[in-house]
């Protein structure tokens, strides 16, 4: 059974119950991003078919509202994917100077520690940032817990 058939069956299950619209949207959001526009197109065809079969215009109105937004939604997904791919391609050809990276990470560590001491109201956010910085240091093999003892 292909994805289109599976998606259609699941959409029909959601449409059988009027109170399942939120669950349906949550389900669509969990699907692979590139499949989502096609699922919305499938949904609009099901809504239009239902409207024609029942004579209830609200189904066709809903289908038209969704249809108006699908192309823009798909463009956003493709733009994001292209941006990530271009960024990755740029990084692939880049040689990193480990000394410069280490200096950058040291400066960031010092700034984070300083801000944590001077901005207690932002402590939680800065702690998340510190955790990210520590993970970065670990990935480059330069992590030393003694450097972070002031805040940990």
N, CA, C and O atoms as a GROMACS GRO file, in nm:
protein
  608
    1UNK      N    1   0.085  -0.118   0.000
    1UNK     CA    2   0.000   0.000   0.000
    1UNK      C    3   0.090   0.124   0.000
    1UNK      O    4   0.181   0.134   0.082
    2UNK      N    5   0.066   0.217  -0.090
    2UNK     CA    6   0.149   0.336  -0.098
    2UNK      C    7   0.103   0.442   0.002
    2UNK      O    8  -0.004   0.432   0.062
    3UNK      N    9   0.187   0.544   0.018
    3UNK     CA   10   0.157   0.650   0.115
    3UNK      C   11   0.027   0.722   0.085
    3UNK      O   12  -0.048   0.756   0.177
    4UNK      N   13  -0.001   0.747  -0.042
    4UNK     CA   14  -0.123   0.820  -0.079
    4UNK      C   15  -0.246   0.745  -0.028
    4UNK      O   16  -0.339   0.807   0.025
    5UNK      N   17  -0.247   0.615  -0.045
    5UNK     CA   18  -0.361   0.535   0.001
    5UNK      C   19  -0.371   0.540   0.153
    5UNK      O   20  -0.480   0.556   0.209
    6UNK      N   21  -0.257   0.526   0.220
    6UNK     CA   22  -0.257   0.532   0.367
    6UNK      C   23  -0.304   0.669   0.415
    6UNK      O   24  -0.384   0.678   0.508
    7UNK      N   25  -0.254   0.774   0.351
    7UNK     CA   26  -0.294   0.909   0.391
    7UNK      C   27  -0.443   0.930   0.367
    7UNK      O   28  -0.512   0.991   0.450
    8UNK      N   29  -0.493   0.881   0.256
    8UNK     CA   30  -0.635   0.898   0.224
    8UNK      C   31  -0.721   0.827   0.329
    8UNK      O   32  -0.820   0.882   0.377
    9UNK      N   33  -0.683   0.705   0.363
    9UNK     CA   34  -0.760   0.630   0.464
    9UNK      C   35  -0.761   0.702   0.597
    9UNK      O   36  -0.865   0.711   0.663
   10UNK      N   37  -0.647   0.754   0.637
   10UNK     CA   38  -0.639   0.825   0.766
   10UNK      C   39  -0.722   0.954   0.762
   10UNK      O   40  -0.791   0.986   0.858
   11UNK      N   41  -0.714   1.026   0.652
   11UNK     CA   42  -0.794   1.149   0.638
   11UNK      C   43  -0.943   1.118   0.644
   11UNK      O   44  -1.020   1.191   0.707
   12UNK      N   45  -0.984   1.011   0.580
   12UNK     CA   46  -1.125   0.972   0.583
   12UNK      C   47  -1.170   0.939   0.725
   12UNK      O   48  -1.282   0.972   0.765
   13UNK      N   49  -1.082   0.874   0.802
   13UNK     CA   50  -1.114   0.845   0.943
   13UNK      C   51  -1.135   0.974   1.021
   13UNK      O   52  -1.229   0.986   1.100
   14UNK      N   53  -1.047   1.071   0.998
   14UNK     CA   54  -1.061   1.199   1.068
   14UNK      C   55  -1.190   1.270   1.026
   14UNK      O   56  -1.259   1.328   1.110
   15UNK      N   57  -1.221   1.265   0.898
   15UNK     CA   58  -1.338   1.336   0.848
   15UNK      C   59  -1.470   1.272   0.892
   15UNK      O   60  -1.575   1.337   0.889
   16UNK      N   61  -1.465   1.146   0.932
   16UNK     CA   62  -1.586   1.081   0.981
   16UNK      C   63  -1.636   1.144   1.111
   16UNK      O   64  -1.754   1.137   1.143
   17UNK      N   65  -1.543   1.204   1.183
   17UNK     CA   66  -1.579   1.268   1.311
   17UNK      C   67  -1.554   1.417   1.300
   17UNK      O   68  -1.445   1.460   1.263
   18UNK      N   69  -1.654   1.495   1.332
   18UNK     CA   70  -1.640   1.641   1.327
   18UNK      C   71  -1.543   1.695   1.431
   18UNK      O   72  -1.484   1.801   1.411
   19UNK      N   73  -1.526   1.624   1.542
   19UNK     CA   74  -1.443   1.673   1.652
   19UNK      C   75  -1.296   1.634   1.637
   19UNK      O   76  -1.218   1.651   1.730
   20UNK      N   77  -1.257   1.584   1.522
   20UNK     CA   78  -1.120   1.536   1.502
   20UNK      C   79  -1.033   1.632   1.420
   20UNK      O   80  -0.922   1.594   1.381
   21UNK      N   81  -1.079   1.752   1.394
   21UNK     CA   82  -1.003   1.844   1.308
   21UNK      C   83  -0.866   1.878   1.367
   21UNK      O   84  -0.766   1.880   1.296
   22UNK      N   85  -0.863   1.904   1.498
   22UNK     CA   86  -0.734   1.937   1.561
   22UNK      C   87  -0.640   1.818   1.555
   22UNK      O   88  -0.521   1.833   1.526
   23UNK      N   89  -0.693   1.699   1.584
   23UNK     CA   90  -0.611   1.578   1.578
   23UNK      C   91  -0.560   1.554   1.437
   23UNK      O   92  -0.446   1.510   1.418
   24UNK      N   93  -0.642   1.584   1.338
   24UNK     CA   94  -0.601   1.568   1.199
   24UNK      C   95  -0.484   1.663   1.167
   24UNK      O   96  -0.386   1.622   1.105
   25UNK      N   97  -0.494   1.787   1.209
   25UNK     CA   98  -0.386   1.883   1.183
   25UNK      C   99  -0.258   1.842   1.255
   25UNK      O  100  -0.149   1.855   1.199
   26UNK      N  101  -0.271   1.792   1.378
   26UNK     CA  102  -0.153   1.743   1.451
   26UNK      C  103  -0.088   1.627   1.376
   26UNK      O  104   0.034   1.619   1.364
   27UNK      N  105  -0.173   1.536   1.326
   27UNK     CA  106  -0.123   1.421   1.251
   27UNK      C  107  -0.048   1.468   1.125
   27UNK      O  108   0.060   1.417   1.095
   28UNK      N  109  -0.105   1.562   1.053
   28UNK     CA  110  -0.040   1.612   0.931
   28UNK      C  111   0.095   1.677   0.966
   28UNK      O  112   0.192   1.659   0.892
   29UNK      N  113   0.102   1.751   1.074
   29UNK     CA  114   0.227   1.816   1.114
   29UNK      C  115   0.336   1.715   1.147
   29UNK      O  116   0.454   1.746   1.135
   30UNK      N  117   0.298   1.595   1.189
   30UNK     CA  118   0.396   1.492   1.224
   30UNK      C  119   0.450   1.419   1.100
   30UNK      O  120   0.552   1.351   1.108
   31UNK      N  121   0.382   1.434   0.987
   31UNK     CA  122   0.427   1.370   0.863
   31UNK      C  123   0.554   1.437   0.813
   31UNK      O  124   0.585   1.549   0.852
   32UNK      N  125   0.629   1.369   0.726
   32UNK     CA  126   0.746   1.433   0.664
   32UNK      C  127   0.704   1.564   0.597
   32UNK      O  128   0.601   1.571   0.530
   33UNK      N  129   0.784   1.666   0.615
   33UNK     CA  130   0.750   1.800   0.564
   33UNK      C  131   0.714   1.799   0.416
   33UNK      O  132   0.619   1.865   0.374
   34UNK      N  133   0.790   1.727   0.337
   34UNK     CA  134   0.766   1.729   0.193
   34UNK      C  135   0.636   1.659   0.154
   34UNK      O  136   0.584   1.681   0.044
   35UNK      N  137   0.582   1.575   0.242
   35UNK     CA  138   0.455   1.507   0.213
   35UNK      C  139   0.335   1.595   0.250
   35UNK      O  140   0.225   1.576   0.196
   36UNK      N  141   0.354   1.689   0.338
   36UNK     CA  142   0.242   1.766   0.391
   36UNK      C  143   0.161   1.841   0.284
   36UNK      O  144   0.038   1.835   0.288
   37UNK      N  145   0.223   1.912   0.190
   37UNK     CA  146   0.142   1.979   0.088
   37UNK      C  147   0.054   1.882   0.008
   37UNK      O  148  -0.061   1.913  -0.022
   38UNK      N  149   0.109   1.765  -0.025
   38UNK     CA  150   0.030   1.666  -0.099
   38UNK      C  151  -0.086   1.613  -0.015
   38UNK      O  152  -0.193   1.585  -0.068
   39UNK      N  153  -0.063   1.599   0.114
   39UNK     CA  154  -0.171   1.554   0.203
   39UNK      C  155  -0.280   1.660   0.209
   39UNK      O  156  -0.399   1.627   0.209
   40UNK      N  157  -0.240   1.786   0.214
   40UNK     CA  158  -0.340   1.893   0.212
   40UNK      C  159  -0.417   1.894   0.080
   40UNK      O  160  -0.538   1.919   0.078
   41UNK      N  161  -0.348   1.867  -0.031
   41UNK     CA  162  -0.417   1.860  -0.161
   41UNK      C  163  -0.517   1.744  -0.162
   41UNK      O  164  -0.629   1.757  -0.213
   42UNK      N  165  -0.476   1.632  -0.106
   42UNK     CA  166  -0.565   1.517  -0.096
   42UNK      C  167  -0.685   1.550  -0.008
   42UNK      O  168  -0.798   1.513  -0.040
   43UNK      N  169  -0.660   1.620   0.102
   43UNK     CA  170  -0.768   1.661   0.191
   43UNK      C  171  -0.868   1.751   0.118
   43UNK      O  172  -0.989   1.734   0.131
   44UNK      N  173  -0.816   1.846   0.040
   44UNK     CA  174  -0.908   1.936  -0.031
   44UNK      C  175  -0.994   1.860  -0.131
   44UNK      O  176  -1.112   1.890  -0.149
   45UNK      N  177  -0.934   1.760  -0.198
   45UNK     CA  178  -1.015   1.682  -0.293
   45UNK      C  179  -1.122   1.603  -0.220
   45UNK      O  180  -1.234   1.589  -0.269
   46UNK      N  181  -1.089   1.550  -0.102
   46UNK     CA  182  -1.188   1.477  -0.023
   46UNK      C  183  -1.300   1.570   0.026
   46UNK      O  184  -1.417   1.533   0.027
   47UNK      N  185  -1.262   1.691   0.065
   47UNK     CA  186  -1.362   1.789   0.112
   47UNK      C  187  -1.454   1.830  -0.003
   47UNK      O  188  -1.575   1.841   0.014
   48UNK      N  189  -1.395   1.853  -0.120
   48UNK     CA  190  -1.477   1.891  -0.237
   48UNK      C  191  -1.571   1.777  -0.275
   48UNK      O  192  -1.688   1.800  -0.307
   49UNK      N  193  -1.521   1.656  -0.273
   49UNK     CA  194  -1.604   1.540  -0.305
   49UNK      C  195  -1.720   1.527  -0.206
   49UNK      O  196  -1.834   1.500  -0.244
   50UNK      N  197  -1.687   1.547  -0.079
   50UNK     CA  198  -1.791   1.539   0.023
   50UNK      C  199  -1.896   1.648   0.002
   50UNK      O  200  -2.016   1.624   0.017
   51UNK      N  201  -1.850   1.767  -0.032
   51UNK     CA  202  -1.943   1.877  -0.058
   51UNK      C  203  -2.035   1.848  -0.176
   51UNK      O  204  -2.154   1.877  -0.172
   52UNK      N  205  -1.979   1.790  -0.281
   52UNK     CA  206  -2.060   1.757  -0.399
   52UNK      C  207  -2.161   1.645  -0.366
   52UNK      O  208  -2.276   1.649  -0.410
   53UNK      N  209  -2.115   1.546  -0.289
   53UNK     CA  210  -2.203   1.434  -0.257
   53UNK      C  211  -2.315   1.471  -0.160
   53UNK      O  212  -2.427   1.420  -0.170
   54UNK      N  213  -2.285   1.561  -0.066
   54UNK     CA  214  -2.385   1.596   0.036
   54UNK      C  215  -2.462   1.722   0.000
   54UNK      O  216  -2.570   1.747   0.055
   55UNK      N  217  -2.407   1.800  -0.092
   55UNK     CA  218  -2.471   1.926  -0.125
   55UNK      C  219  -2.442   2.035  -0.024
   55UNK      O  220  -2.496   2.146  -0.034
   56UNK      N  221  -2.357   2.006   0.076
   56UNK     CA  222  -2.322   2.104   0.180
   56UNK      C  223  -2.203   2.188   0.130
   56UNK      O  224  -2.092   2.138   0.113
   57UNK      N  225  -2.229   2.315   0.109
   57UNK     CA  226  -2.129   2.406   0.054
   57UNK      C  227  -2.012   2.430   0.150
   57UNK      O  228  -1.902   2.464   0.106
   58UNK      N  229  -2.033   2.412   0.280
   58UNK     CA  230  -1.926   2.440   0.377
   58UNK      C  231  -1.802   2.355   0.350
   58UNK      O  232  -1.690   2.400   0.374
   59UNK      N  233  -1.821   2.233   0.299
   59UNK     CA  234  -1.706   2.147   0.267
   59UNK      C  235  -1.626   2.205   0.152
   59UNK      O  236  -1.503   2.203   0.154
   60UNK      N  237  -1.693   2.256   0.054
   60UNK     CA  238  -1.626   2.316  -0.062
   60UNK      C  239  -1.557   2.446  -0.022
   60UNK      O  240  -1.447   2.475  -0.069
   61UNK      N  241  -1.621   2.523   0.065
   61UNK     CA  242  -1.560   2.648   0.114
   61UNK      C  243  -1.432   2.615   0.190
   61UNK      O  244  -1.330   2.681   0.170
   62UNK      N  245  -1.436   2.514   0.277
   62UNK     CA  246  -1.317   2.473   0.351
   62UNK      C  247  -1.207   2.429   0.255
   62UNK      O  248  -1.090   2.465   0.272
   63UNK      N  249  -1.244   2.351   0.155
   63UNK     CA  250  -1.146   2.303   0.057
   63UNK      C  251  -1.081   2.420  -0.014
   63UNK      O  252  -0.960   2.421  -0.034
   64UNK      N  253  -1.160   2.519  -0.054
   64UNK     CA  254  -1.106   2.636  -0.124
   64UNK      C  255  -1.013   2.717  -0.034
   64UNK      O  256  -0.912   2.770  -0.080
   65UNK      N  257  -1.048   2.728   0.095
   65UNK     CA  258  -0.962   2.801   0.189
   65UNK      C  259  -0.826   2.734   0.203
   65UNK      O  260  -0.723   2.800   0.207
   66UNK      N  261  -0.828   2.602   0.210
   66UNK     CA  262  -0.701   2.528   0.221
   66UNK      C  263  -0.621   2.540   0.092
   66UNK      O  264  -0.500   2.563   0.096
   67UNK      N  265  -0.689   2.525  -0.021
   67UNK     CA  266  -0.623   2.531  -0.152
   67UNK      C  267  -0.548   2.662  -0.172
   67UNK      O  268  -0.439   2.663  -0.229
   68UNK      N  269  -0.606   2.772  -0.124
   68UNK     CA  270  -0.542   2.903  -0.139
   68UNK      C  271  -0.407   2.911  -0.068
   68UNK      O  272  -0.322   2.992  -0.106
   69UNK      N  273  -0.386   2.828   0.033
   69UNK     CA  274  -0.265   2.838   0.115
   69UNK      C  275  -0.161   2.731   0.085
   69UNK      O  276  -0.047   2.742   0.130
   70UNK      N  277  -0.198   2.628   0.011
   70UNK     CA  278  -0.108   2.514  -0.009
   70UNK      C  279   0.020   2.554  -0.083
   70UNK      O  280   0.129   2.517  -0.040
   71UNK      N  281   0.008   2.627  -0.193
   71UNK     CA  282   0.127   2.662  -0.272
   71UNK      C  283   0.227   2.743  -0.192
   71UNK      O  284   0.348   2.718  -0.199
   72UNK      N  285   0.179   2.839  -0.115
   72UNK     CA  286   0.269   2.920  -0.033
   72UNK      C  287   0.336   2.833   0.074
   72UNK      O  288   0.455   2.846   0.099
   73UNK      N  289   0.258   2.744   0.136
   73UNK     CA  290   0.310   2.652   0.237
   73UNK      C  291   0.421   2.565   0.176
   73UNK      O  292   0.526   2.546   0.237
   74UNK      N  293   0.396   2.512   0.057
   74UNK     CA  294   0.494   2.426  -0.009
   74UNK      C  295   0.620   2.505  -0.044
   74UNK      O  296   0.731   2.454  -0.028
   75UNK      N  297   0.605   2.628  -0.090
   75UNK     CA  298   0.721   2.712  -0.122
   75UNK      C  299   0.806   2.735   0.002
   75UNK      O  300   0.929   2.731  -0.005
   76UNK      N  301   0.742   2.760   0.117
   76UNK     CA  302   0.816   2.782   0.241
   76UNK      C  303   0.897   2.658   0.278
   76UNK      O  304   1.013   2.669   0.319
   77UNK      N  305   0.836   2.542   0.265
   77UNK     CA  306   0.907   2.417   0.296
   77UNK      C  307   1.026   2.400   0.204
   77UNK      O  308   1.136   2.368   0.250
   78UNK      N  309   1.006   2.421   0.075
   78UNK     CA  310   1.116   2.405  -0.021
   78UNK      C  311   1.224   2.509  -0.002
   78UNK      O  312   1.343   2.479  -0.017
   79UNK      N  313   1.185   2.633   0.031
   79UNK     CA  314   1.284   2.738   0.057
   79UNK      C  315   1.370   2.702   0.178
   79UNK      O  316   1.492   2.719   0.174
   80UNK      N  317   1.307   2.653   0.284
   80UNK     CA  318   1.382   2.614   0.404
   80UNK      C  319   1.478   2.499   0.373
   80UNK      O  320   1.592   2.498   0.418
   81UNK      N  321   1.430   2.404   0.296
   81UNK     CA  322   1.514   2.290   0.259
   81UNK      C  323   1.632   2.338   0.174
   81UNK      O  324   1.745   2.293   0.194
   82UNK      N  325   1.608   2.429   0.080
   82UNK     CA  326   1.714   2.483  -0.005
   82UNK      C  327   1.815   2.562   0.079
   82UNK      O  328   1.936   2.549   0.060
   83UNK      N  329   1.765   2.644   0.172
   83UNK     CA  330   1.855   2.721   0.258
   83UNK      C  331   1.947   2.629   0.338
   83UNK      O  332   2.067   2.655   0.348
   84UNK      N  333   1.892   2.522   0.393
   84UNK     CA  334   1.973   2.426   0.469
   84UNK      C  335   2.077   2.360   0.379
   84UNK      O  336   2.193   2.343   0.418
   85UNK      N  337   2.035   2.324   0.259
   85UNK     CA  338   2.126   2.258   0.166
   85UNK      C  339   2.240   2.352   0.126
   85UNK      O  340   2.356   2.312   0.121
   86UNK      N  341   2.206   2.477   0.096
   86UNK     CA  342   2.310   2.575   0.059
   86UNK      C  343   2.407   2.598   0.174
   86UNK      O  344   2.528   2.608   0.153
   87UNK      N  345   2.355   2.608   0.295
   87UNK     CA  346   2.439   2.628   0.414
   87UNK      C  347   2.534   2.509   0.430
   87UNK      O  348   2.653   2.526   0.456
   88UNK      N  349   2.480   2.388   0.414
   88UNK     CA  350   2.562   2.268   0.426
   88UNK      C  351   2.670   2.265   0.320
   88UNK      O  352   2.784   2.229   0.347
   89UNK      N  353   2.634   2.302   0.197
   89UNK     CA  354   2.732   2.303   0.088
   89UNK      C  355   2.843   2.404   0.116
   89UNK      O  356   2.959   2.378   0.086
   90UNK      N  357   2.808   2.518   0.174
   90UNK     CA  358   2.910   2.618   0.207
   90UNK      C  359   3.004   2.565   0.314
   90UNK      O  360   3.125   2.587   0.307
   91UNK      N  361   2.949   2.496   0.413
   91UNK     CA  362   3.033   2.445   0.521
   91UNK      C  363   3.123   2.331   0.475
   91UNK      O  364   3.234   2.315   0.526
   92UNK      N  365   3.077   2.252   0.379
   92UNK     CA  366   3.155   2.138   0.333
   92UNK      C  367   3.290   2.180   0.274
   92UNK      O  368   3.388   2.109   0.289
   93UNK      N  369   3.294   2.293   0.210
   93UNK     CA  370   3.418   2.339   0.150
   93UNK      C  371   3.504   2.424   0.242
   93UNK      O  372   3.610   2.472   0.201
   94UNK      N  373   3.460   2.442   0.364
   94UNK     CA  374   3.530   2.530   0.456
   94UNK      C  375   3.627   2.452   0.543
   94UNK      O  376   3.593   2.349   0.601
   95UNK      N  377   3.747   2.502   0.551
   95UNK     CA  378   3.844   2.444   0.644
   95UNK      C  379   3.844   2.529   0.769
   95UNK      O  380   3.853   2.651   0.763
   96UNK      N  381   3.833   2.461   0.882
   96UNK     CA  382   3.825   2.532   1.009
   96UNK      C  383   3.962   2.543   1.073
   96UNK      O  384   4.038   2.446   1.079
   97UNK      N  385   3.991   2.661   1.119
   97UNK     CA  386   4.113   2.684   1.195
   97UNK      C  387   4.079   2.659   1.341
   97UNK      O  388   4.010   2.740   1.404
   98UNK      N  389   4.127   2.547   1.395
   98UNK     CA  390   4.090   2.508   1.530
   98UNK      C  391   4.133   2.610   1.635
   98UNK      O  392   4.065   2.627   1.736
   99UNK      N  393   4.243   2.678   1.612
   99UNK     CA  394   4.286   2.781   1.707
   99UNK      C  395   4.185   2.894   1.712
   99UNK      O  396   4.152   2.944   1.821
  100UNK      N  397   4.134   2.937   1.597
  100UNK     CA  398   4.035   3.044   1.593
  100UNK      C  399   3.903   2.998   1.656
  100UNK      O  400   3.837   3.074   1.727
  101UNK      N  401   3.866   2.875   1.629
  101UNK     CA  402   3.743   2.822   1.690
  101UNK      C  403   3.757   2.817   1.842
  101UNK      O  404   3.665   2.853   1.914
  102UNK      N  405   3.872   2.773   1.888
  102UNK     CA  406   3.894   2.766   2.032
  102UNK      C  407   3.886   2.905   2.096
  102UNK      O  408   3.826   2.921   2.202
  103UNK      N  409   3.946   3.004   2.031
  103UNK     CA  410   3.938   3.141   2.083
  103UNK      C  411   3.795   3.192   2.084
  103UNK      O  412   3.752   3.258   2.179
  104UNK      N  413   3.720   3.160   1.980
  104UNK     CA  414   3.579   3.197   1.971
  104UNK      C  415   3.500   3.133   2.085
  104UNK      O  416   3.420   3.199   2.151
  105UNK      N  417   3.523   3.004   2.109
  105UNK     CA  418   3.450   2.934   2.215
  105UNK      C  419   3.488   2.987   2.353
  105UNK      O  420   3.402   2.996   2.442
  106UNK      N  421   3.614   3.021   2.372
  106UNK     CA  422   3.657   3.078   2.500
  106UNK      C  423   3.588   3.212   2.524
  106UNK      O  424   3.541   3.239   2.634
  107UNK      N  425   3.583   3.296   2.421
  107UNK     CA  426   3.516   3.426   2.433
  107UNK      C  427   3.368   3.408   2.465
  107UNK      O  428   3.313   3.477   2.550
  108UNK      N  429   3.304   3.314   2.396
  108UNK     CA  430   3.163   3.286   2.423
  108UNK      C  431   3.143   3.239   2.566
  108UNK      O  432   3.049   3.282   2.633
  109UNK      N  433   3.229   3.150   2.612
  109UNK     CA  434   3.219   3.099   2.750
  109UNK      C  435   3.230   3.214   2.849
  109UNK      O  436   3.152   3.223   2.944
  110UNK      N  437   3.327   3.300   2.828
  110UNK     CA  438   3.346   3.414   2.920
  110UNK      C  439   3.224   3.505   2.920
  110UNK      O  440   3.180   3.551   3.026
  111UNK      N  441   3.168   3.531   2.802
  111UNK     CA  442   3.050   3.616   2.793
  111UNK      C  443   2.930   3.553   2.863
  111UNK      O  444   2.856   3.622   2.934
  112UNK      N  445   2.911   3.425   2.843
  112UNK     CA  446   2.797   3.356   2.905
  112UNK      C  447   2.810   3.360   3.057
  112UNK      O  448   2.713   3.392   3.126
  113UNK      N  449   2.928   3.328   3.107
  113UNK     CA  450   2.950   3.327   3.252
  113UNK      C  451   2.928   3.467   3.310
  113UNK      O  452   2.865   3.482   3.415
  114UNK      N  453   2.980   3.567   3.243
  114UNK     CA  454   2.962   3.706   3.290
  114UNK      C  455   2.814   3.744   3.294
  114UNK      O  456   2.767   3.802   3.391
  115UNK      N  457   2.742   3.713   3.188
  115UNK     CA  458   2.600   3.748   3.181
  115UNK      C  459   2.517   3.672   3.283
  115UNK      O  460   2.419   3.725   3.335
  116UNK      N  461   2.555   3.549   3.312
  116UNK     CA  462   2.481   3.471   3.412
  116UNK      C  463   2.496   3.534   3.549
  116UNK      O  464   2.404   3.532   3.630
  117UNK      N  465   2.614   3.590   3.575
  117UNK     CA  466   2.636   3.655   3.703
  117UNK      C  467   2.567   3.790   3.713
  117UNK      O  468   2.526   3.831   3.822
  118UNK      N  469   2.554   3.859   3.602
  118UNK     CA  470   2.498   3.995   3.606
  118UNK      C  471   2.350   4.002   3.569
  118UNK      O  472   2.287   4.105   3.591
  119UNK      N  473   2.293   3.894   3.515
  119UNK     CA  474   2.152   3.892   3.474
  119UNK      C  475   2.080   3.771   3.534
  119UNK      O  476   2.045   3.678   3.460
  120UNK      N  477   2.057   3.770   3.665
  120UNK     CA  478   1.992   3.652   3.724
  120UNK      C  479   1.851   3.627   3.671
  120UNK      O  480   1.802   3.514   3.677
  121UNK      N  481   1.785   3.731   3.620
  121UNK     CA  482   1.650   3.712   3.567
  121UNK      C  483   1.650   3.630   3.439
  121UNK      O  484   1.547   3.572   3.403
  122UNK      N  485   1.762   3.624   3.369
  122UNK     CA  486   1.773   3.545   3.246
  122UNK      C  487   1.852   3.416   3.267
  122UNK      O  488   1.900   3.356   3.171
  123UNK      N  489   1.865   3.375   3.392
  123UNK     CA  490   1.951   3.262   3.425
  123UNK      C  491   1.914   3.134   3.349
  123UNK      O  492   2.001   3.065   3.298
  124UNK      N  493   1.784   3.104   3.342
  124UNK     CA  494   1.742   2.980   3.276
  124UNK      C  495   1.782   2.978   3.128
  124UNK      O  496   1.835   2.879   3.078
  125UNK      N  497   1.756   3.090   3.059
  125UNK     CA  498   1.792   3.097   2.917
  125UNK      C  499   1.944   3.088   2.898
  125UNK      O  500   1.992   3.021   2.807
  126UNK      N  501   2.016   3.155   2.985
  126UNK     CA  502   2.161   3.152   2.974
  126UNK      C  503   2.217   3.013   3.008
  126UNK      O  504   2.319   2.972   2.952
  127UNK      N  505   2.150   2.943   3.098
  127UNK     CA  506   2.193   2.807   3.130
  127UNK      C  507   2.175   2.715   3.009
  127UNK      O  508   2.258   2.628   2.985
  128UNK      N  509   2.067   2.735   2.934
  128UNK     CA  510   2.048   2.658   2.810
  128UNK      C  511   2.160   2.690   2.712
  128UNK      O  512   2.215   2.600   2.647
  129UNK      N  513   2.194   2.818   2.702
  129UNK     CA  514   2.302   2.859   2.613
  129UNK      C  515   2.435   2.800   2.659
  129UNK      O  516   2.515   2.755   2.577
  130UNK      N  517   2.457   2.800   2.789
  130UNK     CA  518   2.579   2.742   2.845
  130UNK      C  519   2.587   2.593   2.812
  130UNK      O  520   2.694   2.543   2.776
  131UNK      N  521   2.477   2.524   2.825
  131UNK     CA  522   2.473   2.380   2.793
  131UNK      C  523   2.509   2.357   2.647
  131UNK      O  524   2.583   2.265   2.614
  132UNK      N  525   2.456   2.440   2.560
  132UNK     CA  526   2.488   2.430   2.418
  132UNK      C  527   2.636   2.457   2.393
  132UNK      O  528   2.701   2.386   2.315
  133UNK      N  529   2.689   2.558   2.459
  133UNK     CA  530   2.832   2.590   2.444
  133UNK      C  531   2.919   2.476   2.496
  133UNK      O  532   3.021   2.443   2.435
  134UNK      N  533   2.879   2.416   2.607
  134UNK     CA  534   2.955   2.303   2.662
  134UNK      C  535   2.954   2.187   2.564
  134UNK      O  536   3.057   2.124   2.541
  135UNK      N  537   2.838   2.158   2.505
  135UNK     CA  538   2.829   2.050   2.406
  135UNK      C  539   2.917   2.078   2.285
  135UNK      O  540   2.977   1.987   2.229
  136UNK      N  541   2.924   2.205   2.245
  136UNK     CA  542   3.010   2.243   2.133
  136UNK      C  543   3.157   2.222   2.170
  136UNK      O  544   3.235   2.168   2.090
  137UNK      N  545   3.194   2.264   2.291
  137UNK     CA  546   3.332   2.243   2.336
  137UNK      C  547   3.365   2.094   2.337
  137UNK      O  548   3.473   2.054   2.296
  138UNK      N  549   3.271   2.013   2.385
  138UNK     CA  550   3.294   1.868   2.388
  138UNK      C  551   3.315   1.814   2.246
  138UNK      O  552   3.401   1.728   2.225
  139UNK      N  553   3.237   1.864   2.150
  139UNK     CA  554   3.249   1.813   2.014
  139UNK      C  555   3.384   1.848   1.952
  139UNK      O  556   3.431   1.777   1.863
  140UNK      N  557   3.445   1.957   1.998
  140UNK     CA  558   3.577   1.995   1.947
  140UNK      C  559   3.691   1.943   2.035
  140UNK      O  560   3.809   1.966   2.006
  141UNK      N  561   3.654   1.872   2.142
  141UNK     CA  562   3.754   1.812   2.229
  141UNK      C  563   3.829   1.911   2.317
  141UNK      O  564   3.942   1.885   2.358
  142UNK      N  565   3.766   2.026   2.347
  142UNK     CA  566   3.835   2.126   2.429
  142UNK      C  567   3.760   2.153   2.560
  142UNK      O  568   3.791   2.250   2.630
  143UNK      N  569   3.663   2.069   2.593
  143UNK     CA  570   3.583   2.091   2.713
  143UNK      C  571   3.666   2.061   2.838
  143UNK      O  572   3.733   1.958   2.848
  144UNK      N  573   3.660   2.155   2.931
  144UNK     CA  574   3.722   2.137   3.062
  144UNK      C  575   3.621   2.187   3.166
  144UNK      O  576   3.589   2.306   3.167
  145UNK      N  577   3.570   2.099   3.252
  145UNK     CA  578   3.468   2.141   3.349
  145UNK      C  579   3.516   2.254   3.441
  145UNK      O  580   3.434   2.331   3.492
  146UNK      N  581   3.645   2.264   3.461
  146UNK     CA  582   3.698   2.370   3.547
  146UNK      C  583   3.669   2.509   3.488
  146UNK      O  584   3.656   2.606   3.563
  147UNK      N  585   3.657   2.518   3.357
  147UNK     CA  586   3.627   2.646   3.292
  147UNK      C  587   3.486   2.694   3.324
  147UNK      O  588   3.457   2.813   3.314
  148UNK      N  589   3.399   2.603   3.361
  148UNK     CA  590   3.258   2.635   3.384
  148UNK      C  591   3.219   2.628   3.532
  148UNK      O  592   3.102   2.641   3.565
  149UNK      N  593   3.316   2.609   3.622
  149UNK     CA  594   3.283   2.586   3.764
  149UNK      C  595   3.213   2.705   3.828
  149UNK      O  596   3.143   2.687   3.929
  150UNK      N  597   3.229   2.824   3.775
  150UNK     CA  598   3.162   2.942   3.833
  150UNK      C  599   3.011   2.934   3.824
  150UNK      O  600   2.941   2.990   3.908
  151UNK      N  601   2.960   2.864   3.725
  151UNK     CA  602   2.814   2.861   3.707
  151UNK      C  603   2.755   2.722   3.724
  151UNK      O  604   2.633   2.709   3.738
  152UNK      N  605   2.836   2.619   3.723
  152UNK     CA  606   2.782   2.481   3.734
  152UNK      C  607   2.795   2.425   3.872
  152UNK      O  608   2.754   2.311   3.897
   0.00000   0.00000   0.00000
